């Protein structure tokens, strides 16, 4: 059984967010594909690229005004020339869409993905498909000054295809909570909203400092963050989710160097985490899933399941954006309630 909260969404399901488990399994499927099958998947992208190039020739050189581009270096080390001022933005990641709203730049957002659903107004923006396979023709038709991507989410093929169309692509690549905050500040500066970026940085950092002060000297809880249940997939120690756990007064029982390690149930039982942590917009669904897991061999041997020590936090933890601090606070309150009730 797959976790109802982390299952891969079907075409007819309305997504409430992006489960990283979805992308983990997609990568596994691609890795297991025969070479001919991979080549067949690339063919449609090339066809769309050629067709789009014909429909929108030399887009980078056809400006409605004489705006001079500014050369910046994105977080992957790529040099990107972006027209100034930036007036039209396409976001290919929910976290980046949320960031634009947090910076007050939503009016410049002309398109985003099917999964960009927060805040609610983002769902009304022009959709260009999914983060993994966006519709290049739709993106090009929006005539963006820049397309925003996240290295850990979007494909390199997507970036290259956009570059071939002459569309600037700026990539973010944060790995810790602090890097997420700094990434948003850096993006604000690139987009001409430096003041908003500084304000957001100071606000979020103040909350993080307050959280560290509250948790100072409190022993961390040993937890396992569950990305997927069948197979059991958790997070590696170098992911920003692992850093969220640490900031919230927790430590991951998994010491894997892989970003999304797979565990056997026997290994999970041996590690015996104090808490299992799930991310979902629907906490009641998670509770039902846990009740079902408690009846299964292996899971029923885990103390956290037997004692129902389950922490359910917002799926904001899956998005390296402005709500990441909300996720830290949510988890800290569930793992260390005594700190927030004054009983410590």
Beta strands, then each sheet from edge to edge (+ up, - down):
strand 1: 69-73
strand 2: 79-83
strand 3: 89-91
strand 4: 109-111
strand 5: 146-150
strand 6: 169-172
strand 7: 221-225
strand 8: 232-233
strand 9: 250-252
strand 10: 262-263
strand 11: 275-279
strand 12: 310-313
sheet 1: 1+ 2-
sheet 2: 4+ 3+ 5+ 6+
sheet 3: 9+ 7+ 11+ 12+
sheet 4: 8+ 10-
end
